[in-house]
Amino acid sequence: MPASLSRRDFLASSAAAALALRAGRAAPSERLTLAFIGAGGIAGSHLGPLLNQSDTQLVAICDPNRQRAESMAAAVDKHYGTRGGRGHDCRVYRDFREVMARSDVDAVLVATPDHWHALVTIAAARAGKHVYSEKPFSRTITEGRAMVQAIARHGVVFQHGTQQRSDGLFRRACELVRNGRIGKIHSVHVAAPGGRQSGPAVPQPVPDWLDWDLWLGPAPWQPYSPQRLDNGFGWYFCEDYSAGGFISGWGIHHVDIAQWGLGTELTGPSEIEGSAVFPTGGLCDTPITWKVRYRFGDGPPIRFTSDDEGPDGVTWEGEGGSVWVTRGAWRTTPDSLAHEPPAPDEIHLYNSRDHHRNWLDCIRSGARTIAPPEVGHRSQSICTLSDIAVRLGRKLRWDPAAERVIDDETANRLLSRAMREPWSL
Amino acid sequence: MNARILGGLLLLAGVTRAAESSRAEQEAALLAQLRGDPPAAARQAIIEPLSLVASNAAIPVLAPWLGDPQRSHAARYVLYRLGTPEAVAALRAALPKVDGKLKAGLIGTLADLHDAASVAPIAEALNDADTEVSGAACRALGRLGGPLAAARLRAAHVPEALAALRDDALAACAEQFIAAGAKGEAEAIGLDLAGAARPAASRVLGLRVLVAAGSGQASALLEAALRDPDRTLAVNAARLLAGVPGADVVARLSGLWDALAPPLQAVVMAALGERGDVAAGPLALRALASPDATVRGAALHALGAVGDAAAVAPLADIATSGRADERGAAREALARLRGAGVDEALGKLIPGPSAAAAAAALGDRRYAAAATLLLAAAAGTDTKAAAEACRALAKLAGPDAVTPLVKVLCAAADEDVREAARAAVTALIKPQADPAAALAPVLAALPTSAGEARRALLGVLAELGGDVALAELTKAVTAPEPEVRRFAVQALAETLDDPRALPTLLTIARGPEAALQPAARQGWLRLLGHQAAARPAETVAALADGRDLWTGTAERRLVLSVLRQCRVPQAVQWAGELVSHVDVQAEAEATVRYLTGPQRDGNQTLPAVTGPEADAALEAVQAARGIHLPAGWRLLDLGETNPKGLARGADGAFDLECSGADLWGTADSGLLVARPAKGDVTVTARVASIKETDPWAKAGVVIRADATPGAACAFSGCSAHNGALMQWRATASGETQYQPAPGDAPQWVRLTRHGDQFVAELSADGKAWIKIGEQTVKLPAEVLVGLAASAHNVGAVTRAVFESVVVAAE
């Protein structure tokens, strides 16, 4: 059976790194300075929560798409301008390396397309900057391991964007499972929204507001098309930029919760197999629906599917009951389990009430975040292996310690890929 | 099928190492395609599958590409995945023949392949004038590791800009030495990096290496770094020191404590808390007395992990009378303390100045043995402790605590105590197998109770519900005390949730006591709403009887919420009438739209309410919003948009204004202006303009199954800046697909239905038409035909102007 984390690793709560901030905004010298790398839709969802922190200052927005970067910087300046700031301090960058070279930037939020997560995170760690990175963790397993190593080497604080861990419903569900309230687990089902099919990518001249070569970065070269740039039906569902589309893009949220509930966060499965339905044409080439099965040693089978196979979320079924949890809802069998908090001598999982605040507090205290890099890498690895398994259509035996597929040369070739020059880990 | 997916799926046909002839055939076919020099855009579709089946036979084709800027990455992509000694040799051989980006790429790939033979040539690149190349060399040597790589990195004179990268690579080499058991080599690197003349970031790397290598010099260097003026160095040293294994670390930190600045003390304390070593308990207690709030906060948290019974009294003291922002943390720590004697120590604080905090902690800890002690505290004179004791008993006591808690409730002069006792009684009765029998103490106390106590007991009954509760509350609405009557009405209206209370509430709503009427009216309406979905006709009849009760804004809102559940014409008519009330206009409009459109309810579809009542209600909605459209045309919001859409139309000209996320995906967000049609039909329009709220703002002609956001549909239109397109959603709530075509507005668009076939066309002049696409979409015979638009920007409003709109039935 895989190693379980000691209880002390989980004995932390949001009070762990709480600061006694005075009411109102912190003095400029006490604020953490932040930069956003990536100014697209998901970056926008982080803007409000971070602008409204009293002890942070957003000083830079970076995106190869100048329109997006300028629009977001203007919003930042407007926000600070109405709060007594100078209203023009947020600088715009095209190339993230210039942001990393700024000694006055303490931390970065990485909201780029997936294929950039590794390089930007590693560059930030090397520059001594703390990182909040959107999920998925990485595009390949090799990249993920390199990220974990760089973060540890430089001792920066990292938060993975699996924000469900800071949602009390998920924590309570995992505590029930971890404390054996539903008895021995005999099956687990993880279900996430399915992928998409799109029309073709229509090549067009590169607009003057976009550095297409930089946007592509380490990914294979392709001509510019607005369809490829669109994250609704473009890059998000392309294998060049993402490992399996929503297998990683959405699946990692619930796979990560399944890991948390089972206590297998620091290891990986021993076998994995599955099948998928792929688009029949168009730009998107990642699975639309999938059915994957994996297990840890002789542990219970875990089904990981698109949500046409069952309710979105995570369901653990045990000999004494069951727990199902998703965003905004959960259900226990028996019902009474939902009202049973853990006793003092039972496992109390890390209690974070706000994912951004947890990251910021941990930056100041040095404490571990609720979604640290090794955990993110292991959850991502399950998603990446799922993508490989459905493409190959056969069972893979995985060595989680060596991070290699056993006796399958083709599968091992898919664990990584050569980056487009001049980029490298 | 997408060629790349096909390439991958070929492997599903059972291609394994055993089926070499099949792999060879595939490889040969793919190489043949590559030799044909396909355009760059098509190349990756060949490269990806080739990378999975390639053998050394691919090397002669690909190796020459390594020096070609247009094809080098494609060659490396395959050769990297091939990974044979021959492939690696080909990559290595190319290294001296290229420069700039290509060289940087090759260096990276050789490092990815862990090619030890490449260390020497890559080390040469450390001196390259191109920093992309020398930087790549630094990174690569760090990943390759080994004595030669480490030595070359240590000896290299790299430009200032690469010094940090070089040091990172050295640290990576050290990690590999440690993994291989060569701790001496690692220590040498660590001492080098940690040298006092180095920048702070490099010193941090070095200290980390020394700790990982178990160096005997680590602790002394870390303690020195704690006193360094560079804050980054000091903070990292503090964390590292607190993580060093060994029993003496806590003792050393205790000795250094007073010399540390408060920010460092906070960092050390947080790290000790994570470490979980109970030897840190006394230090954490000492830190509680710090004048610095961050230090105290870190200590409070750490004590939950490292504290024991000795921490109980100080924590309880803070939880009682500490700063507001620390009381909660102290309480959390009390709940988490481990070790023998903690619960007993808490018990000893009752009674006493910290009794309330101790009681709360015992409840958090579910220490059932404290029940007797807590019951005594609940009945005591310390009201704060009494209230906390009641709350704790709710969590840990058994059924035998109900009777004494009822006594506490009845005797309490303090409202907080009484409320806490009430909640506890309710919590303890609810889970019992026979709650009605468990009510006995409450019923026994009721006749002799009065005032607040009586209301609290009735409150218990209201929460628990059942026949007895209904009877007692119904009796109580005629009690002599006005406050009891008011409470009973409120309980029947809001808490009990029993439709058998409807007649009582109706009587009170029409009764002589004005003070009771609002609660009774609203409660009556609320309870009607609970039964409406199951019994719509009965509910509508009851509403008709009770029209005199629709008197205020709150009542009208409740009426609308009831009507939403009654999908009958009368309900739509009333909702339409309520549109004229300004105070509920928005809700009334939403109710009309909800009822006049089909809705999904789980796996079933609720049909739309149609007929003259529905038409009249929709007319009322449009008139209220100032929307003027030709007869039979309706404005229908697709999804929730803010602001709501507006439209004007006459003589074939339409002007739409709307927000919305997009007409796309599984649900559209924007505006629909349409009329019903049956059978084969064609809709034509000239899209004169679209205001560019986003390059993907859209406007065009549409045929939809209905007005739900996820309806099956076909669309022919333009975007503001990304050309024209045909879109279709084949099934309700299915994904949308599209076929692009060139041309922004102004543009003529046309959509024709022949049975299940839909044809989308474009024209520059309305005369010569070009087909965009033809698709099969199964729609019902009766559909909505018209115009649709979306701003593709929920924060903006687009304006789409249409001319010459014609809907022609065939």
Interface residues (C-beta under 8 A of the other chain):
Chain A: S6 R8 D9 L11 A12 S13 A15 A16 A17 A18 L19 A20 R126 A127 G128 T142 A146 Q149 A150 R153 H154 G155 R196 Q197 S198 G199 P200 V202 P203 P220 W221 Q222 P223 P226 Q227 D230 G232 F233 E239 D240 F278 P279 T280 G281 G282 D285 S336 A343 P344 D345 H348 R364 S365 G366 A367 R368 R391 L392 G393 E409 T410 R413 L414 S416 R417 A418 M419 R420 E421 P422 W423 S424 L425
Chain B: M1 N2 R4 I5 G8 L9 L11 L12 V15 R17 A40 A41 Q44 I47 E48 S51 L52 V53 S72 H73 A74 R76 Y77 L79 Y80 R81 G83 G100 K101 L102 A104 G105 L106 I107 G108 T109 A111 D112 E132 A136 R139 A140 R143 A164 L165 D168 A171 A172 E175 A201 V204 L205 R208 T232 V235 N236 A238 R239 L240 A266 V267 A270 A271 G273 E274 R275 G276 A293 T294 R296 G297 A298 L300 H301 G304 A305 R323 D325 E326 G328 A329 E332 A333 A335 R336 L337 R338 V342 D364 R365 R366 P431 D662 W664 G665 P695 W696 N722 G723 L725 E735 Q737 Y738 Q739 P740
